[in-house]
């Protein structure tokens, strides 16, 4: 958000403190100057600031639901690999990460990018030497069947249906993202960092 956007939000809150302000999802992560954030924070570099914001934002956008733990993580990996294979692009720069986020749930695009990076780094041997299509083919042909098998076993053990990822909301209530409560300090469970 630009300083002008913040002034506008602040004036609306002053006029109607109990009102339900909303914010379009893209404003939560697009156009943020992480170098400026780094300068204000002083104790963290821009990548740490962006990573922390993505972590907090993901938790708020999903209402605290663990979209990438346990069975949900397996399902998210399966969905992500299948979607990446379907879109059939030659380069990661061609991916619409905003659209791809729906494979996991209501999460920011940078969250999906980080999960994809971790997936290729942990599942694809010598991924640095492979082209993007080779990475996707390896994930689809080799990793996907193993993940699906593991997922089926977990679902059978638990005897319940999988949850489909939440459809991305276009607009969020301002108070749902920028709330001030006791839990917001240690969102990651580690007491803040």
C-alpha positions as CSV (number, residue, x, y, z in Angstrom):
1,X,0.0,0.0,0.0
2,X,1.2,3.4,-0.8
3,X,1.4,6.2,1.8
4,X,-1.6,7.8,0.0
5,X,-3.6,4.5,0.3
6,X,-2.8,4.3,4.0
7,X,-3.9,7.9,4.6
8,X,-7.2,7.2,2.8
9,X,-7.8,4.1,4.9
10,X,-6.9,6.0,8.1
11,X,-9.3,8.8,7.3
12,X,-12.1,6.3,6.6
13,X,-11.4,4.6,9.9
14,X,-11.5,8.0,11.7
15,X,-14.9,8.7,10.1
16,X,-16.4,5.3,10.9
17,X,-14.3,3.2,13.4
18,X,-16.9,0.5,13.6
19,X,-17.4,0.3,9.8
20,X,-16.4,-2.8,7.8
21,X,-13.7,-1.6,5.5
22,X,-12.6,-4.1,2.8
23,X,-9.4,-4.5,0.8
24,X,-8.8,-6.1,-2.6
25,X,-6.5,-9.1,-2.3
26,X,-3.9,-7.8,-4.7
27,X,-3.3,-4.7,-2.6
28,X,-2.1,-7.0,0.2
29,X,1.0,-8.1,-1.7
30,X,1.4,-6.3,-5.0
31,X,3.4,-3.1,-5.3
32,X,5.1,-3.3,-1.9
33,X,8.6,-1.9,-1.8
34,X,10.3,-4.4,0.3
35,X,13.5,-2.3,0.3
36,X,11.5,0.5,2.0
37,X,10.0,-2.0,4.5
38,X,13.6,-3.2,5.2
39,X,14.7,0.4,5.9
40,X,11.8,0.9,8.4
41,X,12.3,-2.4,10.1
42,X,16.1,-2.0,10.3
43,X,16.8,-5.4,11.9
44,X,15.7,-7.6,8.9
45,X,16.6,-7.6,5.2
46,X,13.9,-7.3,2.6
47,X,13.6,-11.0,1.9
48,X,13.0,-11.7,5.6
49,X,10.3,-9.0,5.7
50,X,8.6,-10.3,2.6
51,X,8.8,-13.9,3.9
52,X,7.3,-12.9,7.3
53,X,4.5,-10.9,5.7
54,X,3.7,-13.8,3.4
55,X,3.5,-16.1,6.5
56,X,1.2,-13.7,8.4
57,X,-0.9,-13.0,5.3
58,X,-1.4,-16.7,4.5
59,X,-2.5,-17.4,8.0
60,X,-5.0,-14.5,8.0
61,X,-6.3,-15.2,4.4
62,X,-7.0,-18.8,5.4
63,X,-8.4,-18.0,8.8
64,X,-5.6,-20.0,10.5
65,X,-6.4,-23.2,8.6
66,X,-3.3,-25.3,7.9
67,X,-3.4,-25.5,4.1
68,X,0.0,-27.1,3.9
69,X,0.3,-29.6,6.7
70,X,-0.4,-33.3,6.8
71,X,-3.0,-34.6,4.4
72,X,-3.6,-31.0,3.2
73,X,0.1,-30.7,2.2
74,X,-0.1,-33.9,0.2
75,X,-3.2,-32.8,-1.6
76,X,-1.7,-29.4,-2.2
77,X,1.4,-30.9,-3.8
78,X,-0.7,-33.2,-6.0
79,X,-2.9,-30.3,-7.1
80,X,0.2,-28.1,-7.7
81,X,2.0,-30.7,-9.8
82,X,-1.1,-31.4,-11.9
83,X,-1.9,-27.8,-12.5
84,X,1.7,-27.0,-13.5
85,X,1.7,-29.9,-15.9
86,X,-1.7,-28.8,-17.4
87,X,-0.6,-25.3,-18.1
88,X,2.4,-26.6,-20.1
89,X,4.7,-23.5,-20.0
90,X,8.3,-23.3,-21.0
91,X,9.5,-21.1,-18.2
92,X,8.5,-20.3,-14.6
93,X,8.2,-16.6,-15.6
94,X,5.2,-17.5,-17.8
95,X,3.2,-18.9,-14.8
96,X,0.3,-16.9,-13.4
97,X,1.0,-17.6,-9.8
98,X,-2.1,-15.7,-8.8
99,X,-4.2,-18.2,-10.7
100,X,-2.1,-21.1,-9.6
101,X,-2.6,-20.2,-5.9
102,X,-6.1,-21.7,-6.1
103,X,-4.5,-25.1,-6.3
104,X,-3.6,-24.8,-2.7
105,X,-6.3,-22.5,-1.4
106,X,-6.8,-18.9,-0.6
107,X,-3.1,-18.0,-0.3
108,X,-0.8,-15.3,-1.8
109,X,1.1,-16.1,-5.0
110,X,4.4,-15.8,-3.2
111,X,3.3,-18.6,-0.9
112,X,2.7,-20.9,-3.8
113,X,6.0,-20.0,-5.4
114,X,7.9,-20.9,-2.2
115,X,6.1,-24.2,-2.0
116,X,6.9,-25.0,-5.6
117,X,10.6,-24.1,-5.0
118,X,10.7,-26.4,-2.0
119,X,8.9,-29.2,-4.0
120,X,11.4,-29.1,-6.8
121,X,14.4,-28.7,-4.5
122,X,13.4,-31.8,-2.4
123,X,11.9,-34.0,-5.1
124,X,13.9,-33.4,-8.3
125,X,17.5,-34.6,-8.4
126,X,19.9,-32.0,-10.0
127,X,17.0,-29.7,-10.6
128,X,19.4,-26.8,-11.2
129,X,20.7,-28.5,-14.3
130,X,17.2,-29.2,-15.7
131,X,14.9,-27.0,-17.9
132,X,11.6,-26.0,-16.4
133,X,9.7,-28.5,-18.6
134,X,12.1,-31.3,-17.5
135,X,11.4,-30.4,-13.8
136,X,7.7,-30.5,-14.3
137,X,7.8,-33.7,-16.3
138,X,9.9,-35.3,-13.5
139,X,7.5,-34.2,-10.8
140,X,4.5,-35.4,-12.9
141,X,5.9,-38.7,-13.9
142,X,8.0,-39.7,-10.8
143,X,6.9,-37.7,-7.8
144,X,3.1,-37.4,-8.5
145,X,2.4,-41.2,-8.4
146,X,4.3,-41.5,-5.1
147,X,2.4,-38.6,-3.6
148,X,-1.0,-39.9,-4.7
149,X,-0.2,-43.3,-3.2
150,X,0.8,-41.7,0.1
151,X,-2.3,-39.5,0.0
152,X,-4.6,-42.5,-0.6
153,X,-3.1,-44.3,2.4
154,X,-3.5,-41.3,4.7
155,X,-7.1,-40.8,3.6
156,X,-7.9,-44.5,4.2
157,X,-6.2,-44.4,7.6
158,X,-8.3,-41.4,8.6
159,X,-11.5,-42.6,6.9
160,X,-12.6,-39.2,5.7
161,X,-12.9,-37.2,2.5
162,X,-10.4,-34.7,1.4
163,X,-11.2,-31.0,1.7
164,X,-11.1,-29.1,-1.6
165,X,-9.0,-25.9,-1.4
166,X,-10.9,-22.8,-0.6
167,X,-11.7,-20.6,-3.6
168,X,-9.7,-17.4,-3.5
169,X,-11.6,-14.4,-2.2
170,X,-11.2,-11.2,-4.2
171,X,-11.9,-9.0,-1.3
172,X,-11.1,-9.3,2.5
173,X,-12.4,-7.4,5.4
174,X,-9.7,-5.0,6.6
175,X,-10.1,-6.2,10.2
176,X,-9.6,-9.8,9.2
177,X,-6.1,-9.0,7.8
178,X,-5.0,-6.1,10.0
179,X,-6.3,-7.2,13.4
180,X,-4.6,-6.4,16.6
181,X,-4.9,-9.2,19.1
182,X,-2.7,-11.2,21.5
183,X,-2.2,-13.9,18.9
184,X,-0.8,-11.6,16.2
185,X,2.6,-11.2,17.9
186,X,3.5,-14.9,17.6
187,X,1.6,-16.0,14.5
188,X,4.1,-18.6,13.7
189,X,3.9,-20.1,17.1
190,X,7.5,-19.0,18.0
191,X,6.6,-15.8,19.7
192,X,7.4,-13.5,16.8
193,X,10.7,-13.0,15.1
